[in-house]
Amino acid sequence: MTDVASDIKAGEAAVSGTGAVDDGLVAELVARAQAGGVKLTGEGGLLQQLTKRVLQSALEGELTDHLGHEPGERAEGGRENYRNGHRSKTVITESGPVEIAVPRDRAGSFEPQLVKKWQRRLGGIDEMVLSLSAKGLTHGEISAHLAEVYGAEISKSTISTITDSVMAGMTEWQNRPLDSVYPVVFIDCVNVKVRDGQVANRPVYMAVAVTAEGHRDILGLWIGDGGEGAKYWLQVLTEIKNRGAADVLMLVCDGLTGLPDAVNTVWPATIVQTCVVHLLRNSFRYAARQDWEKIAKALRPVYAAPTEDAALERFVEFSDTWRKKYPAIVRLWESAWAEFVPFLQFDVEIRKIVCTTNAIESINARIRKAVRARGHFPTEQAALKCVYLAVMSLDPTGTGRKRWTMRWKAALQAFDITFDGRLTVGRR
């Protein structure tokens, strides 16, 4: 054990910086630890000991820089400040709890930066807590996981404090400047349960845009009460416009009440498209289960028609067949017809991706997974915090994002759009 401890001192130089890492020295250090029966990880393991030594060495270096002289070195012109012992402190790290001795100075002016005063966790632990929270783990599950894997005792209240720290970042993200134009914007919602006197479903709306380069851009999150109208949507869309989004070619949504009127006010030339998949699902709510397949088959010629006139002819045929048995379905399609037909004017390549909000289902799936684990939330802010963490956990360079970009680049070429401050060419 003594040999390993001495090797750790020598090994500190091997991890002092990316360019200074000596692979041979690290390999020798690991080999000696294994030969001496020292675990690599866990309580008392090599990684924990090395973390302690590196932190201790870095703190001593910070004090040396602050004082301007090495330990025991005589200061020129008289010493105004000097070392004044240490104070013990336990810091939770990714290697487990580490006890360090924080150096002090006589004047009390030393402010350590690596491990600040009152700081009990290194940044990696906070990032781990936020990552686990974004994946849907409850505060109790996160606490148990950290205790089991890292031996770190972190209370549920501390975890709540860590996750609360993202609210400032969320506010900044929600108010960030946006691109001046977007070819397509999708608006959809995920229902969360909020305890406000009694537990009730509350929709969290999300706006996801496709940029001119074909990338995905999540514009923001807004929570409602389920009874949103034109006034609510006018406020949301005006907020988006004030952040820089001067024009949108097409906005795809799920027949949200009052949204088309608000869109026409904020962006008069924007095409509003209702989600065909949601329209079909809503139709099934008014039909007996045994008729679902027949209705789906009868409606397919309507939304697959080559032109709007052909779609109207097919819908008249559907209406003649089903109006008597299911008048509510016919009325549903009649009321949504103006927002249903716009996508029919585009080519097949574009139709497939603008006729539904399924393009953002991968985001919704991540959000649902996170909120499902919580059951319900005590406040709207807690619900928004959870949804925001789930959204931020999406890998911006993952394969799903690459597939999204490739798909939309091809579609945008079919749009034949050019940009000159506003969408001036290609708008049908």
Disulfide bonds with the S-S distance in Angstrom:
none
